């Protein structure tokens, strides 16, 4: 494994609750500064990462839902009367 020079990396660590172990992530200075810029006040870095990841998940779910709605709008719809007529009921 190739290590980055000390001036190009930052170590982000946080403690998980409920008997989970502490995790350590090594990131470049650029990524570290980006994470810090997204913090709200004195918010812990772990909360910043959680929030950012959750937002991207929500955005992905919204895009999927929009695609499903668009696909359903393209399909033909029948009223119950039309269905009864088609099925001979």
Secondary structure, DSSP 8 states (H G I E B T S, - for coil): -----GGGEEEEEE--SSS---EEEEEEHHHHHHHHHT--TT--HHHHHHHHHHHHHHHHHHHHHHHHHHHHHHS----HHHHHHHHT-
